[in-house]
Amino acid sequence: MLPAGHDALLVFVTDREVPFKNNESECAVWPSVIFCKVTTGWRSQWGADSFAAVRSVTDAGRLNGPSSFGAALQSIQGQSISVPLVSSYGS
C-alpha cells in the first residue's frame, strides 16, 4: 500500500523544474543539530524557541532575500519578510 501523496514522490523524474533533493532544507537544519549535540541541548524552552525564531528569520533572508541581516532588520522594524510560495506538485 502506497502512502497518501505517492503520486508526487517521483515528480522530479518528469518535471525538470522540481529539484531532486532537498539539500537546502537539510542545510538549514544542520546548525541546530550541531548546536544541540555540542551543548547537549537547550537549557530552557525559551532558549530553544528564540534560537528557532532567529534562525527562521535569518535563513529566510539568506535564501530568499538580500541577506540575513536585512531580514533581521525588517523583522525588528515590524515588517514582514516575503518568501515566495512553493507550488504544490502532484495536486
C-alpha positions in Angstrom: 0.0 0.0 0.0 1.5 3.3 -1.0 1.2 6.3 1.3 -1.0 9.3 0.5 0.7 11.7 -1.9 2.7 8.9 -3.5 1.9 10.4 -7.0 4.2 13.3 -6.1 7.0 11.2 -4.8 8.9 10.9 -8.1 7.6 14.0 -9.8 11.2 15.2 -10.3 11.7 12.5 -12.9 9.1 14.0 -15.3 9.4 17.7 -14.3 12.9 19.2 -14.5 11.8 22.3 -12.5 11.5 20.2 -9.4 14.8 19.7 -7.5 15.7 16.0 -6.9 17.0 16.7 -3.4 16.0 18.9 -0.5 19.6 19.9 0.3 18.6 23.5 1.2 16.2 22.2 3.9 18.9 19.8 5.3 21.5 22.5 5.3 19.1 24.9 7.2 18.6 22.3 9.9 22.2 21.3 10.3 23.4 24.2 12.5 20.7 23.5 15.0 21.6 19.8 15.1 25.3 20.6 15.7 24.5 23.2 18.4 22.2 20.7 20.2 24.9 18.0 20.1 27.8 20.2 21.2 25.9 21.8 24.1 23.7 18.8 24.9 20.6 20.8 24.2 19.0 24.0 25.3 18.6 24.8 29.0 15.1 26.2 28.6 12.2 26.1 26.2 12.5 29.9 25.8 16.1 29.4 24.5 15.1 26.8 22.0 12.2 28.9 20.8 14.3 32.0 20.5 17.0 30.1 18.6 14.4 28.7 16.2 12.9 32.1 15.6 16.2 33.8 14.9 17.3 31.0 12.6 14.0 31.1 10.8 14.2 34.8 10.0 17.9 34.8 9.1 17.6 31.7 6.9 14.6 33.1 5.1 16.5 36.3 4.4 19.6 34.4 3.2 17.7 32.1 0.9 15.0 34.4 -0.4 16.1 38.0 0.2 19.1 40.3 0.1 20.8 39.0 3.3 20.3 37.5 6.7 21.0 40.9 8.3 18.4 42.6 6.0 15.8 40.0 7.1 16.6 40.5 10.8 16.4 44.3 10.4 13.0 44.0 8.6 11.7 41.8 11.4 12.9 44.1 14.2 11.2 47.0 12.4 7.9 45.1 12.3 8.0 44.4 8.5 7.1 41.0 7.1 9.7 39.0 5.3 8.3 38.0 1.9 9.0 34.4 1.0 8.0 33.0 -2.4 5.2 30.4 -2.3 6.1 26.9 -3.4 3.6 25.4 -5.7 2.1 22.0 -4.8 3.3 19.4 -7.3 1.1 16.4 -8.0 -2.2 18.0 -6.9 
